[in-house]
Amino acid sequence: MAKLRIGIIGTGGIAHAHMRAYQQFEDVDIVGGADIIPGKARAFLDEFGLTKAEAFTSAADLIKNVAMDGVSVCTYNKTHAACAIQALEAGLHVQCEKPMSFTLPEAVEMVRASRKSGKILTIGFQPRYSYMRQKVDEIIASGAIGKVYYVQSGGGRRRGIPPGTFVDADKAGFGCLGDLGCYSIDECMHAIGYPKPLTVSAVATDYFGKNPKYWPDPDNFNVDDFSVALIRLEGDITFIFKQSWAMHADSLGDTLWLGTDGGIKVSNGFDYANKPSRVMHFTDVNGLQTDSYVLPSNMYNAYAGPKEVDIFAAKVRAYCDAILTGGPAPIPGEEILYNQAICDGIYRSSKLKREIEIEIPAI
């Protein structure tokens, strides 16, 4: 059986998750890796027993010298676009880690390169493969809550600033917004079919990262650790976005979708972390206000509890299957373009300290 030949561009922390997923699949061979730090790609490949896979210090050399079907782009945020476009132009399929890019124009160029090459560009939002996340999407898509007019993201970390390139604007571009915020945006927007964002008014702060009481190297912290935004979406939908790496609270609140016939709430915070369902469905039945938990209807055992699902492996498997079958991208760049437009808008609005209009170029 011919195997998929995959290369990994960027061999830092998240690349290990990609590698562990790929090595679960008998129809995939990791044939090479690249990292700009000399010796890092070689050490990474050897760590996983891939002594015959080739190592390089640039994506360009990996792409030029190794026969591959596709790559995983696992570099820091500001190089996602360049590496993905380079691979697509060379005729390779691309799975790119989130966030899709730093700027909206970069994301547009990534989609254009994918369309021109005819190759897959899929973006790494593994929560899409969570069973309960899918149930929420199904309920909303069914029309059960009517027309959605209000969406709110929640969650956030009590303390959770990650180290390294995450807090370096030259590499990451943005901080909490790009690390956690893009997940929240995808969760909220995908459930309602990714309506077009129109305007953004945002504020971003760095009170915790700049304080030595909370972060050991405040002089080199130059990204956001908190963001909040009001986003107007087509269809007269209001989206309130909130995300934080650190705060004096257990949560920024619940994730909500409010519709004319019902609502969905995903409860966030410490008290809910280990419950089998954090999802509530609010509606009216026979004239009565009815509030119910959305409980797992499968993949749950009364004695053993919820069945663990490796959503990261599911994401990587979907990418492989799309290559093998010639199918569409599992999480297409065209869709995540709207996610990136919101991230870009939040970043720019917070810097300009005013509301901005979002303009998405034609692809």
ZATOR-207452 format. One record per residue (C-alpha): residue number from 0; x, y, z. Coordinates in pm, 1 decimal, padded with zeros to 6 digits. Layout:
BEGIN
<atom num="NUM" X="X" Y="Y" Z="Z"/>
...
//
This chain:
BEGIN
<atom num="0" X="00000.0" Y="00000.0" Z="00000.0"/>
<atom num="1" X="00135.5" Y="00338.6" Z="-00102.6"/>
<atom num="2" X="00168.6" Y="00565.9" Z="00197.5"/>
<atom num="3" X="00117.8" Y="00937.0" Z="00230.2"/>
<atom num="4" X="00449.1" Y="01118.4" Z="00253.9"/>
<atom num="5" X="00428.3" Y="01402.8" Z="00502.7"/>
<atom num="6" X="00679.6" Y="01664.8" Z="00611.5"/>
<atom num="7" X="00665.7" Y="01882.3" Z="00921.2"/>
<atom num="8" X="00769.6" Y="02246.7" Z="00898.7"/>
<atom num="9" X="00860.3" Y="02381.6" Z="01240.6"/>
<atom num="10" X="00952.2" Y="02123.4" Z="01504.4"/>
<atom num="11" X="00863.1" Y="02299.8" Z="01829.6"/>
<atom num="12" X="00595.9" Y="02212.7" Z="02084.4"/>
<atom num="13" X="00287.5" Y="02171.6" Z="01864.8"/>
<atom num="14" X="00480.4" Y="01964.9" Z="01609.6"/>
<atom num="15" X="00501.9" Y="01687.6" Z="01869.4"/>
<atom num="16" X="00122.1" Y="01662.5" Z="01875.1"/>
<atom num="17" X="00116.9" Y="01638.5" Z="01496.2"/>
<atom num="18" X="00384.9" Y="01371.1" Z="01500.1"/>
<atom num="19" X="00208.4" Y="01162.7" Z="01766.0"/>
<atom num="20" X="-00108.4" Y="01175.5" Z="01557.9"/>
<atom num="21" X="00059.6" Y="01085.5" Z="01228.6"/>
<atom num="22" X="00240.6" Y="00791.1" Z="01387.3"/>
<atom num="23" X="-00093.2" Y="00635.5" Z="01480.3"/>
<atom num="24" X="-00170.8" Y="00587.5" Z="01110.8"/>
<atom num="25" X="-00026.1" Y="00296.5" Z="00913.6"/>
<atom num="26" X="-00081.8" Y="00473.0" Z="00582.9"/>
<atom num="27" X="00140.0" Y="00773.5" Z="00664.6"/>
<atom num="28" X="00518.7" Y="00814.4" Z="00657.4"/>
<atom num="29" X="00692.1" Y="01121.7" Z="00798.6"/>
<atom num="30" X="00969.6" Y="01174.9" Z="00548.5"/>
<atom num="31" X="01123.9" Y="01502.9" Z="00659.9"/>
<atom num="32" X="01124.8" Y="01800.9" Z="00889.0"/>
<atom num="33" X="01253.8" Y="02156.5" Z="00893.2"/>
<atom num="34" X="01334.9" Y="02408.4" Z="01163.5"/>
<atom num="35" X="01534.0" Y="02730.3" Z="01148.3"/>
<atom num="36" X="01731.0" Y="02635.0" Z="01460.7"/>
<atom num="37" X="02025.6" Y="02416.6" Z="01348.7"/>
<atom num="38" X="01996.2" Y="02060.2" Z="01473.0"/>
<atom num="39" X="01644.4" Y="02098.2" Z="01606.4"/>
<atom num="40" X="01467.5" Y="01917.9" Z="01319.9"/>
<atom num="41" X="01718.8" Y="01632.1" Z="01333.6"/>
<atom num="42" X="01671.8" Y="01590.5" Z="01708.3"/>
<atom num="43" X="01294.0" Y="01600.8" Z="01664.9"/>
<atom num="44" X="01290.0" Y="01329.6" Z="01399.2"/>
<atom num="45" X="01532.4" Y="01111.7" Z="01595.8"/>
<atom num="46" X="01315.8" Y="01150.0" Z="01907.8"/>
<atom num="47" X="01041.1" Y="00965.5" Z="01722.8"/>
<atom num="48" X="01273.5" Y="00702.2" Z="01576.7"/>
<atom num="49" X="01271.1" Y="00852.5" Z="01227.0"/>
<atom num="50" X="01642.7" Y="00828.3" Z="01162.8"/>
<atom num="51" X="01593.4" Y="00795.4" Z="00785.6"/>
<atom num="52" X="01374.0" Y="01104.8" Z="00754.9"/>
<atom num="53" X="01564.9" Y="01408.0" Z="00627.6"/>
<atom num="54" X="01618.4" Y="01723.7" Z="00833.0"/>
<atom num="55" X="01667.6" Y="02080.2" Z="00708.8"/>
<atom num="56" X="01702.7" Y="02432.3" Z="00845.6"/>
<atom num="57" X="01451.8" Y="02586.5" Z="00604.1"/>
<atom num="58" X="01110.2" Y="02502.6" Z="00466.7"/>
<atom num="59" X="01240.2" Y="02580.8" Z="00118.6"/>
<atom num="60" X="01510.4" Y="02312.7" Z="00138.3"/>
<atom num="61" X="01266.9" Y="02053.7" Z="00272.3"/>
<atom num="62" X="01019.8" Y="02126.6" Z="-00004.9"/>
<atom num="63" X="01290.7" Y="02126.4" Z="-00273.6"/>
<atom num="64" X="01473.0" Y="01810.1" Z="-00170.9"/>
<atom num="65" X="01211.0" Y="01566.5" Z="-00035.6"/>
<atom num="66" X="00926.9" Y="01405.4" Z="-00231.9"/>
<atom num="67" X="00611.2" Y="01471.3" Z="-00027.8"/>
<atom num="68" X="00233.0" Y="01472.8" Z="-00064.3"/>
<atom num="69" X="00170.8" Y="01728.1" Z="00207.2"/>
<atom num="70" X="00304.5" Y="01913.6" Z="00507.1"/>
<atom num="71" X="00201.5" Y="02028.4" Z="00850.8"/>
<atom num="72" X="00296.7" Y="02390.9" Z="00912.9"/>
<atom num="73" X="00382.9" Y="02418.1" Z="01283.8"/>
<atom num="74" X="00590.1" Y="02734.4" Z="01288.5"/>
<atom num="75" X="00516.3" Y="03048.1" Z="01488.5"/>
<atom num="76" X="00223.6" Y="03261.3" Z="01378.4"/>
<atom num="77" X="00399.1" Y="03521.8" Z="01168.5"/>
<atom num="78" X="00551.5" Y="03258.9" Z="00938.6"/>
<atom num="79" X="00238.9" Y="03049.7" Z="00883.7"/>
<atom num="80" X="00147.9" Y="03228.6" Z="00562.7"/>
<atom num="81" X="00493.4" Y="03222.9" Z="00402.3"/>
<atom num="82" X="00548.4" Y="02852.5" Z="00474.4"/>
<atom num="83" X="00199.1" Y="02749.6" Z="00366.5"/>
<atom num="84" X="00213.4" Y="02947.5" Z="00041.7"/>
<atom num="85" X="00556.8" Y="02808.5" Z="-00039.5"/>
<atom num="86" X="00429.0" Y="02452.8" Z="00003.3"/>
<atom num="87" X="00108.0" Y="02512.8" Z="-00192.0"/>
<atom num="88" X="00299.0" Y="02668.8" Z="-00481.8"/>
<atom num="89" X="00517.9" Y="02357.9" Z="-00487.8"/>
<atom num="90" X="00208.7" Y="02141.0" Z="-00532.5"/>
<atom num="91" X="00178.9" Y="02016.3" Z="-00174.0"/>
<atom num="92" X="-00128.5" Y="01987.5" Z="00045.2"/>
<atom num="93" X="-00111.3" Y="02193.7" Z="00365.8"/>
<atom num="94" X="-00239.6" Y="02153.5" Z="00716.2"/>
<atom num="95" X="-00161.6" Y="02482.2" Z="00891.8"/>
<atom num="96" X="-00176.4" Y="02527.5" Z="01265.4"/>
<atom num="97" X="-00398.7" Y="02798.1" Z="01408.6"/>
<atom num="98" X="-00416.8" Y="03092.5" Z="01386.6"/>
<atom num="99" X="-00432.5" Y="03081.1" Z="01008.9"/>
<atom num="100" X="-00197.6" Y="03379.0" Z="00979.7"/>
<atom num="101" X="-00123.4" Y="03710.3" Z="01148.5"/>
<atom num="102" X="-00291.3" Y="03951.8" Z="00906.6"/>
<atom num="103" X="-00600.0" Y="03926.4" Z="00688.4"/>
<atom num="104" X="-00403.7" Y="03998.2" Z="00364.4"/>
<atom num="105" X="-00178.1" Y="03701.3" Z="00445.0"/>
<atom num="106" X="-00480.7" Y="03475.4" Z="00488.1"/>
<atom num="107" X="-00620.5" Y="03594.7" Z="00156.0"/>
<atom num="108" X="-00293.8" Y="03507.7" Z="-00019.6"/>
<atom num="109" X="-00297.8" Y="03161.3" Z="00140.4"/>
<atom num="110" X="-00645.4" Y="03092.4" Z="00001.3"/>
<atom num="111" X="-00546.1" Y="03223.8" Z="-00339.8"/>
<atom num="112" X="-00241.0" Y="02996.5" Z="-00344.9"/>
<atom num="113" X="-00456.5" Y="02697.9" Z="-00250.5"/>
<atom num="114" X="-00707.1" Y="02769.4" Z="-00525.5"/>
<atom num="115" X="-00438.0" Y="02827.6" Z="-00786.1"/>
<atom num="116" X="-00254.4" Y="02505.7" Z="-00700.5"/>
<atom num="117" X="-00567.3" Y="02297.1" Z="-00654.3"/>
<atom num="118" X="-00423.4" Y="02165.3" Z="-00328.2"/>
<atom num="119" X="-00584.0" Y="02138.2" Z="00015.0"/>
<atom num="120" X="-00540.9" Y="02414.1" Z="00271.0"/>
<atom num="121" X="-00691.9" Y="02311.0" Z="00603.2"/>
<atom num="122" X="-00655.2" Y="02499.4" Z="00932.9"/>
<atom num="123" X="-00590.0" Y="02333.6" Z="01268.8"/>
<atom num="124" X="-00905.1" Y="02376.1" Z="01476.7"/>
<atom num="125" X="-00928.1" Y="02034.2" Z="01643.7"/>
<atom num="126" X="-01220.7" Y="02130.8" Z="01874.5"/>
<atom num="127" X="-01436.3" Y="02087.4" Z="01563.6"/>
<atom num="128" X="-01404.4" Y="01712.6" Z="01632.7"/>
<atom num="129" X="-01538.2" Y="01731.6" Z="01988.6"/>
<atom num="130" X="-01862.3" Y="01534.6" Z="02014.4"/>
<atom num="131" X="-02043.8" Y="01791.1" Z="02228.4"/>
<atom num="132" X="-01921.8" Y="02074.4" Z="02006.7"/>
<atom num="133" X="-02073.4" Y="01890.2" Z="01711.6"/>
<atom num="134" X="-02401.9" Y="01843.5" Z="01899.0"/>
<atom num="135" X="-02424.8" Y="02219.0" Z="01960.8"/>
<atom num="136" X="-02361.0" Y="02282.8" Z="01592.9"/>
<atom num="137" X="-02631.4" Y="02030.8" Z="01496.5"/>
<atom num="138" X="-02892.2" Y="02184.6" Z="01727.1"/>
<atom num="139" X="-02832.5" Y="02535.3" Z="01594.4"/>
<atom num="140" X="-02816.2" Y="02420.5" Z="01231.0"/>
<atom num="141" X="-03147.9" Y="02237.6" Z="01272.3"/>
<atom num="142" X="-03324.4" Y="02567.9" Z="01335.4"/>
<atom num="143" X="-03430.6" Y="02460.7" Z="01684.6"/>
<atom num="144" X="-03337.8" Y="02795.3" Z="01839.1"/>
<atom num="145" X="-03471.4" Y="03002.7" Z="01548.0"/>
<atom num="146" X="-03287.5" Y="03302.2" Z="01410.2"/>
<atom num="147" X="-02968.4" Y="03363.4" Z="01604.4"/>
<atom num="148" X="-02933.1" Y="03730.6" Z="01692.2"/>
<atom num="149" X="-02668.6" Y="03727.0" Z="01968.2"/>
<atom num="150" X="-02347.8" Y="03527.2" Z="02021.5"/>
<atom num="151" X="-02106.1" Y="03549.3" Z="02312.6"/>
<atom num="152" X="-01773.0" Y="03380.3" Z="02373.6"/>
<atom num="153" X="-01661.2" Y="03291.1" Z="02724.1"/>
<atom num="154" X="-01395.7" Y="03096.7" Z="02908.5"/>
<atom num="155" X="-01044.9" Y="03227.2" Z="02959.7"/>
<atom num="156" X="-00771.1" Y="03123.3" Z="03202.5"/>
<atom num="157" X="-00735.5" Y="03212.5" Z="03569.5"/>
<atom num="158" X="-00359.9" Y="03200.0" Z="03507.5"/>
<atom num="159" X="-00216.7" Y="03062.0" Z="03186.8"/>
<atom num="160" X="00034.1" Y="03276.9" Z="03000.6"/>
<atom num="161" X="00242.2" Y="03042.4" Z="02783.0"/>
<atom num="162" X="00619.0" Y="03092.2" Z="02748.8"/>
<atom num="163" X="00851.0" Y="03137.3" Z="02455.4"/>
<atom num="164" X="00740.5" Y="03275.3" Z="02120.8"/>
<atom num="165" X="00379.7" Y="03313.4" Z="02239.4"/>
<atom num="166" X="00468.8" Y="03641.5" Z="02414.4"/>
<atom num="167" X="00702.8" Y="03775.2" Z="02143.1"/>
<atom num="168" X="00516.4" Y="04001.9" Z="01901.5"/>
<atom num="169" X="00791.0" Y="03966.9" Z="01640.0"/>
<atom num="170" X="00706.3" Y="03598.0" Z="01613.3"/>
<atom num="171" X="00349.0" Y="03553.6" Z="01736.2"/>
<atom num="172" X="00201.1" Y="03885.6" Z="01624.4"/>
<atom num="173" X="-00071.4" Y="03871.9" Z="01884.1"/>
<atom num="174" X="-00089.3" Y="03692.2" Z="02218.5"/>
<atom num="175" X="-00401.0" Y="03557.5" Z="02384.8"/>
<atom num="176" X="-00604.5" Y="03653.9" Z="02079.0"/>
<atom num="177" X="-00403.3" Y="03423.4" Z="01853.7"/>
<atom num="178" X="-00352.6" Y="03147.5" Z="02110.0"/>
<atom num="179" X="-00701.9" Y="03103.4" Z="02259.0"/>
<atom num="180" X="-00912.3" Y="03370.3" Z="02093.4"/>
<atom num="181" X="-00916.3" Y="03216.0" Z="01748.9"/>
<atom num="182" X="-01058.5" Y="02895.1" Z="01901.9"/>
<atom num="183" X="-01339.6" Y="03092.2" Z="02064.1"/>
<atom num="184" X="-01414.5" Y="03274.3" Z="01741.1"/>
<atom num="185" X="-01432.6" Y="02947.9" Z="01547.7"/>
<atom num="186" X="-01659.1" Y="02788.2" Z="01809.8"/>
<atom num="187" X="-01902.0" Y="03079.6" Z="01800.4"/>
<atom num="188" X="-01894.0" Y="03149.9" Z="01427.3"/>
<atom num="189" X="-01890.9" Y="02795.8" Z="01287.7"/>
<atom num="190" X="-02212.4" Y="02709.6" Z="01473.0"/>
<atom num="191" X="-02396.9" Y="02984.0" Z="01284.5"/>
<atom num="192" X="-02240.7" Y="02924.3" Z="00944.4"/>
<atom num="193" X="-01965.6" Y="03187.3" Z="00956.9"/>
<atom num="194" X="-02162.9" Y="03501.8" Z="00866.6"/>
<atom num="195" X="-01956.3" Y="03784.3" Z="00727.3"/>
<atom num="196" X="-01806.5" Y="04019.1" Z="00989.9"/>
<atom num="197" X="-01879.6" Y="04385.5" Z="00920.5"/>
<atom num="198" X="-01732.0" Y="04600.7" Z="01198.5"/>
<atom num="199" X="-01518.6" Y="04555.9" Z="01510.4"/>
<atom num="200" X="-01466.6" Y="04770.7" Z="01817.9"/>
<atom num="201" X="-01203.1" Y="04616.3" Z="02044.8"/>
<atom num="202" X="-00980.1" Y="04670.2" Z="02345.8"/>
<atom num="203" X="-00668.4" Y="04465.0" Z="02425.0"/>
<atom num="204" X="-00455.2" Y="04494.3" Z="02739.6"/>
<atom num="205" X="-00135.8" Y="04347.9" Z="02888.0"/>
<atom num="206" X="-00173.3" Y="04419.5" Z="03259.9"/>
<atom num="207" X="-00063.5" Y="04072.4" Z="03371.6"/>
<atom num="208" X="00220.9" Y="04013.2" Z="03127.9"/>
<atom num="209" X="00373.0" Y="04350.9" Z="03211.9"/>
<atom num="210" X="00357.3" Y="04289.8" Z="03586.6"/>
<atom num="211" X="00651.3" Y="04097.6" Z="03743.5"/>
<atom num="212" X="00412.4" Y="03971.3" Z="04012.1"/>
<atom num="213" X="00239.7" Y="03761.4" Z="03744.5"/>
<atom num="214" X="00502.0" Y="03711.8" Z="03472.2"/>
<atom num="215" X="00877.8" Y="03664.2" Z="03525.1"/>
<atom num="216" X="00998.4" Y="03862.5" Z="03221.8"/>
<atom num="217" X="00769.4" Y="04164.8" Z="03179.4"/>
<atom num="218" X="01025.2" Y="04367.2" Z="02982.3"/>
<atom num="219" X="01003.5" Y="04116.1" Z="02697.3"/>
<atom num="220" X="00626.7" Y="04071.3" Z="02705.5"/>
<atom num="221" X="00478.7" Y="04269.1" Z="02415.2"/>
<atom num="222" X="00147.9" Y="04104.5" Z="02319.7"/>
<atom num="223" X="-00208.5" Y="04108.6" Z="02455.0"/>
<atom num="224" X="-00310.2" Y="03897.5" Z="02753.5"/>
<atom num="225" X="-00676.6" Y="04008.1" Z="02738.5"/>
<atom num="226" X="-00908.4" Y="04112.7" Z="02457.0"/>
<atom num="227" X="-01273.5" Y="04211.7" Z="02437.0"/>
<atom num="228" X="-01465.2" Y="04315.3" Z="02126.3"/>
<atom num="229" X="-01804.8" Y="04402.8" Z="01986.2"/>
<atom num="230" X="-01839.0" Y="04254.2" Z="01638.5"/>
<atom num="231" X="-02128.8" Y="04323.2" Z="01406.5"/>
<atom num="232" X="-02208.0" Y="04036.5" Z="01171.5"/>
<atom num="233" X="-02422.8" Y="04022.9" Z="00861.8"/>
<atom num="234" X="-02781.2" Y="03920.3" Z="00932.5"/>
<atom num="235" X="-02812.9" Y="04164.8" Z="01224.8"/>
<atom num="236" X="-02613.8" Y="03938.8" Z="01457.4"/>
<atom num="237" X="-02418.0" Y="04080.1" Z="01749.9"/>
<atom num="238" X="-02105.3" Y="03893.1" Z="01860.8"/>
<atom num="239" X="-01941.1" Y="03975.5" Z="02193.2"/>
<atom num="240" X="-01589.2" Y="03831.7" Z="02209.7"/>
<atom num="241" X="-01387.5" Y="03791.8" Z="02533.3"/>
<atom num="242" X="-01067.1" Y="03602.9" Z="02599.6"/>
<atom num="243" X="-00792.9" Y="03612.7" Z="02863.1"/>
<atom num="244" X="-00466.9" Y="03445.5" Z="02957.8"/>
<atom num="245" X="-00490.7" Y="03569.8" Z="03316.0"/>
<atom num="246" X="-00757.6" Y="03728.8" Z="03535.8"/>
<atom num="247" X="-00899.0" Y="03744.5" Z="03886.5"/>
<atom num="248" X="-01199.1" Y="03522.7" Z="03808.7"/>
<atom num="249" X="-01270.7" Y="03162.1" Z="03719.9"/>
<atom num="250" X="-01421.5" Y="03254.6" Z="03383.6"/>
<atom num="251" X="-01512.8" Y="03542.9" Z="03157.2"/>
<atom num="252" X="-01858.5" Y="03390.4" Z="03139.1"/>
<atom num="253" X="-02048.0" Y="03134.3" Z="02939.7"/>
<atom num="254" X="-02054.6" Y="03081.1" Z="02565.1"/>
<atom num="255" X="-02400.6" Y="03171.4" Z="02434.1"/>
<atom num="256" X="-02607.9" Y="03159.0" Z="02120.6"/>
<atom num="257" X="-02944.5" Y="03334.8" Z="02160.5"/>
<atom num="258" X="-03214.1" Y="03277.0" Z="01903.3"/>
<atom num="259" X="-03574.9" Y="03381.0" Z="01856.0"/>
<atom num="260" X="-03698.7" Y="03033.8" Z="01955.9"/>
<atom num="261" X="-03434.8" Y="02917.5" Z="02201.3"/>
<atom num="262" X="-03079.8" Y="02943.6" Z="02324.6"/>
<atom num="263" X="-02767.2" Y="02739.1" Z="02386.2"/>
<atom num="264" X="-02530.3" Y="02795.8" Z="02677.2"/>
<atom num="265" X="-02194.2" Y="02627.9" Z="02728.9"/>
<atom num="266" X="-02101.5" Y="02678.8" Z="03093.9"/>
<atom num="267" X="-01740.4" Y="02775.3" Z="03159.4"/>
<atom num="268" X="-01545.7" Y="02781.9" Z="03483.5"/>
<atom num="269" X="-01391.4" Y="02553.7" Z="03742.2"/>
<atom num="270" X="-01720.4" Y="02403.9" Z="03864.5"/>
<atom num="271" X="-01803.9" Y="02266.6" Z="03521.7"/>
<atom num="272" X="-01472.7" Y="02120.6" Z="03410.0"/>
<atom num="273" X="-01543.0" Y="01755.5" Z="03494.8"/>
<atom num="274" X="-01916.7" Y="01728.8" Z="03435.3"/>
<atom num="275" X="-02039.4" Y="01504.4" Z="03151.6"/>
<atom num="276" X="-02229.4" Y="01794.9" Z="02999.0"/>
<atom num="277" X="-02176.6" Y="02168.4" Z="03027.8"/>
<atom num="278" X="-02434.0" Y="02242.4" Z="02757.1"/>
<atom num="279" X="-02784.0" Y="02376.0" Z="02825.5"/>
<atom num="280" X="-03067.8" Y="02411.6" Z="02573.4"/>
<atom num="281" X="-03333.3" Y="02671.3" Z="02656.2"/>
<atom num="282" X="-03663.0" Y="02668.1" Z="02466.9"/>
<atom num="283" X="-04042.8" Y="02665.1" Z="02503.6"/>
<atom num="284" X="-04244.4" Y="02342.8" Z="02482.7"/>
<atom num="285" X="-04625.6" Y="02360.5" Z="02476.8"/>
<atom num="286" X="-04612.5" Y="02709.4" Z="02618.0"/>
<atom num="287" X="-04376.8" Y="02615.3" Z="02901.0"/>
<atom num="288" X="-04022.9" Y="02745.7" Z="02944.3"/>
<atom num="289" X="-03808.2" Y="02435.1" Z="02918.6"/>
<atom num="290" X="-03442.7" Y="02424.2" Z="03022.4"/>
<atom num="291" X="-03251.6" Y="02102.1" Z="02966.5"/>
<atom num="292" X="-02899.2" Y="01965.3" Z="02966.0"/>
<atom num="293" X="-02771.0" Y="01841.8" Z="02633.0"/>
<atom num="294" X="-02640.8" Y="01501.8" Z="02739.8"/>
<atom num="295" X="-02423.0" Y="01274.1" Z="02528.9"/>
<atom num="296" X="-02643.7" Y="01028.2" Z="02341.1"/>
<atom num="297" X="-02350.1" Y="00802.7" Z="02259.0"/>
<atom num="298" X="-01981.2" Y="00771.9" Z="02339.3"/>
<atom num="299" X="-02083.7" Y="00780.4" Z="02706.3"/>
<atom num="300" X="-02110.5" Y="00488.7" Z="02947.5"/>
<atom num="301" X="-02299.7" Y="00515.1" Z="03275.6"/>
<atom num="302" X="-02027.9" Y="00318.0" Z="03454.4"/>
<atom num="303" X="-01713.4" Y="00423.9" Z="03272.0"/>
<atom num="304" X="-01812.2" Y="00783.4" Z="03195.8"/>
<atom num="305" X="-01741.7" Y="00969.2" Z="02873.2"/>
<atom num="306" X="-01533.3" Y="00794.4" Z="02611.6"/>
<atom num="307" X="-01216.4" Y="00987.1" Z="02548.6"/>
<atom num="308" X="-01184.2" Y="01107.3" Z="02191.4"/>
<atom num="309" X="-00847.6" Y="01221.0" Z="02060.8"/>
<atom num="310" X="-00968.4" Y="01527.6" Z="01875.6"/>
<atom num="311" X="-00617.4" Y="01621.0" Z="01765.3"/>
<atom num="312" X="-00569.2" Y="01283.0" Z="01599.0"/>
<atom num="313" X="-00914.8" Y="01320.1" Z="01442.7"/>
<atom num="314" X="-00808.0" Y="01651.4" Z="01291.2"/>
<atom num="315" X="-00493.1" Y="01505.1" Z="01143.2"/>
<atom num="316" X="-00678.1" Y="01195.3" Z="01019.7"/>
<atom num="317" X="-00934.4" Y="01411.7" Z="00840.5"/>
<atom num="318" X="-00652.5" Y="01591.9" Z="00661.2"/>
<atom num="319" X="-00496.5" Y="01262.8" Z="00552.0"/>
<atom num="320" X="-00830.3" Y="01126.5" Z="00432.8"/>
<atom num="321" X="-00895.3" Y="01440.8" Z="00230.9"/>
<atom num="322" X="-00563.0" Y="01394.5" Z="00050.4"/>
<atom num="323" X="-00626.9" Y="01025.8" Z="-00012.4"/>
<atom num="324" X="-00980.7" Y="01072.6" Z="-00142.6"/>
<atom num="325" X="-00931.0" Y="01398.0" Z="-00327.7"/>
<atom num="326" X="-01195.8" Y="01542.4" Z="-00102.0"/>
<atom num="327" X="-01238.8" Y="01899.6" Z="00011.9"/>
<atom num="328" X="-01036.2" Y="02051.4" Z="00293.0"/>
<atom num="329" X="-01187.4" Y="01947.3" Z="00627.0"/>
<atom num="330" X="-01155.9" Y="02300.5" Z="00768.4"/>
<atom num="331" X="-01111.4" Y="02511.1" Z="00455.2"/>
<atom num="332" X="-00910.1" Y="02829.3" Z="00442.6"/>
<atom num="333" X="-01202.4" Y="03005.0" Z="00272.7"/>
<atom num="334" X="-01405.6" Y="02961.1" Z="00590.9"/>
<atom num="335" X="-01131.0" Y="03049.9" Z="00838.3"/>
<atom num="336" X="-01067.9" Y="03364.1" Z="00633.8"/>
<atom num="337" X="-01359.9" Y="03516.2" Z="00828.3"/>
<atom num="338" X="-01202.5" Y="03404.3" Z="01154.9"/>
<atom num="339" X="-00880.8" Y="03574.5" Z="01052.0"/>
<atom num="340" X="-01068.7" Y="03886.4" Z="00945.0"/>
<atom num="341" X="-01206.8" Y="03913.9" Z="01299.1"/>
<atom num="342" X="-00866.5" Y="03854.8" Z="01461.3"/>
<atom num="343" X="-00712.6" Y="04112.9" Z="01229.5"/>
<atom num="344" X="-00996.5" Y="04353.6" Z="01306.0"/>
<atom num="345" X="-00963.8" Y="04309.0" Z="01684.0"/>
<atom num="346" X="-00589.6" Y="04369.2" Z="01663.4"/>
<atom num="347" X="-00621.8" Y="04681.7" Z="01448.8"/>
<atom num="348" X="-00917.1" Y="04826.2" Z="01640.1"/>
<atom num="349" X="-00737.2" Y="04783.9" Z="01971.7"/>
<atom num="350" X="-00428.0" Y="04959.0" Z="01835.2"/>
<atom num="351" X="-00626.9" Y="05243.9" Z="01677.1"/>
<atom num="352" X="-00862.2" Y="05270.7" Z="01978.8"/>
<atom num="353" X="-01170.5" Y="05300.9" Z="01760.4"/>
<atom num="354" X="-01423.1" Y="05095.0" Z="01568.0"/>
<atom num="355" X="-01311.7" Y="04976.7" Z="01226.3"/>
<atom num="356" X="-01486.9" Y="04831.6" Z="00922.7"/>
<atom num="357" X="-01382.7" Y="04487.9" Z="00801.1"/>
<atom num="358" X="-01319.5" Y="04462.4" Z="00429.3"/>
<atom num="359" X="-01241.8" Y="04117.7" Z="00290.8"/>
<atom num="360" X="-01079.4" Y="04126.1" Z="-00054.0"/>
<atom num="361" X="-01221.0" Y="03916.3" Z="-00333.7"/>
<atom num="362" X="-01045.9" Y="03581.9" Z="-00361.8"/>
//
